[in-house]
Amino acid sequence: MRHEEGFDDLTRRLDALRRADMYRVRRTLEGPQGREVVVDGRALLNFCSNDYLGLAADPRVAEAFRAGVAQWGTGSGASHLVCGHTRAHEELEAVLADFVGRPRALLYGSGYAANMGVVNALLSVGDFVFEDRLNHASLLDGGWISRARFAWFEHRDTEDLARQLEAAAGATTRKLIVSDGTFSMDGDRCRLDDLVATGRRYGAWTLIDDAHGMGVHGPDGVGVVDPARYTTTDVAVLVGTLGKAFGTGGAFVAGEEALVETLIQRSRNYIFTTAMPSALAVATLASLEIARAEEWRRERLADLIARFRAGAASLEFSLMDSTSPIQPLVVGDPGRAMALSAALERHGLLIGAIRPPTVAEGTARLRITLTAAHRTDDVDRLLEALAVVSRDATPKAASARG
Ligand SMILES: *Cc1c(COP(=O)(O)O)cnc(C)c1O
């Protein structure tokens, strides 16, 4: 292929995505995250962020960020292992370890990097990785690049997991079970007790990525892996992210001393990247403290979730088995999901349409997320708009697709 023809090929593929209603475009926000966001000069009620506790634009966190910049400047200048690691990072790691009840925690630049980096560092040729079918892309990617033998198990199906582990029972190499804590596109939770028991039975480690559970579930928002119930033998590797409920950015891996030291020595996504800005660590210390202390945010969220689910029961959409702030409405066809999302936007509501390959073929959905920043009448407005658009937009979208 000639050099220029390569671009024609890209353009053809992009056109194919457009025709399949799979083309993705970014929206440009003109202000901070919150219950309302401004897009194209228009305020929209925001039902698609992961800012579950409403802390992404909290003035106290912003003030801590400013103080962090005054103390540390903006850039960290180098990777943690060269000269980018500061007391601010040390302090945040200690506070995070204490929060999740593990001996150590290690900061990463993002959840994506943490998941790739930890799975890849722990496994190699001859090892086994067992992943829930609906795991986040970063967990799957970490499994693929590790060169371990990769096995899926059916979503939340620990009997299927046990069958896969049985097939690998003779192997003396390492086995790692990997699961989201709360699943990002369905909002349901892993069966943690069963995962832990299965892991113990077959001598496998368990990794839980609780990106959507931390801050939201459990005592003080500790997430689905309550340290009072699950030791580091039960859940060897715990991953949390800081860009969702905690409203800043970055991620961490928590566990035993030997785990964290292994990652420092071997995790490429930790070693070969610039340390997160120290000011971000300072801001996160502030947001973590607020997230732990302000129980009303979790209570408000629980009330809003209950209100939404009660109201949505009378809509034509079926609810998923979710008690989390993620409340997806599966509509099936990507074109229909897009049409509904556009119709909701005309009603002043911002709700993302999630399509394959993010979710399985035939399960395109509206992914509604609630946050502690919402008010009860916001949820009522959402329910009214959903009732209207499901009457109006659905037949048109359906017939347009023949
Ligand atoms: C969002 C998410 C990640 C990625 O975290 P980032 O910090 O946004 O890179 C990882 N795992 C799960 C389950 C997520 O939902």
PDBQT file of the ligand as one rigid body, heavy atoms in Angstrom, charges set to zero:
ROOT
HETATM    1  C1  LIG A 501     -12.878   3.993  34.813  1.00  0.00    +0.000 C 
HETATM    2  C2  LIG A 501     -12.361   2.614  35.101  1.00  0.00    +0.000 A 
HETATM    3  C3  LIG A 501     -11.001   2.336  35.017  1.00  0.00    +0.000 A 
HETATM    4  C4  LIG A 501     -10.025   3.328  34.488  1.00  0.00    +0.000 C 
HETATM    5  O1  LIG A 501      -9.707   4.286  35.432  1.00  0.00    +0.000 OA
HETATM    6  P1  LIG A 501      -9.101   5.662  34.940  1.00  0.00    +0.000 P 
HETATM    7  O2  LIG A 501      -8.492   6.240  36.142  1.00  0.00    +0.000 OA
HETATM    8  O3  LIG A 501     -10.245   6.440  34.389  1.00  0.00    +0.000 OA
HETATM    9  O4  LIG A 501      -8.090   5.336  33.875  1.00  0.00    +0.000 OA
HETATM   10  C5  LIG A 501     -10.576   1.086  35.411  1.00  0.00    +0.000 A 
HETATM   11  N1  LIG A 501     -11.446   0.147  35.823  1.00  0.00    +0.000 NA
HETATM   12  C6  LIG A 501     -12.761   0.363  35.867  1.00  0.00    +0.000 A 
HETATM   13  C7  LIG A 501     -13.683  -0.725  36.323  1.00  0.00    +0.000 C 
HETATM   14  C8  LIG A 501     -13.259   1.606  35.491  1.00  0.00    +0.000 A 
HETATM   15  O5  LIG A 501     -14.565   1.817  35.496  1.00  0.00    +0.000 OA
ENDROOT
TORSDOF 0
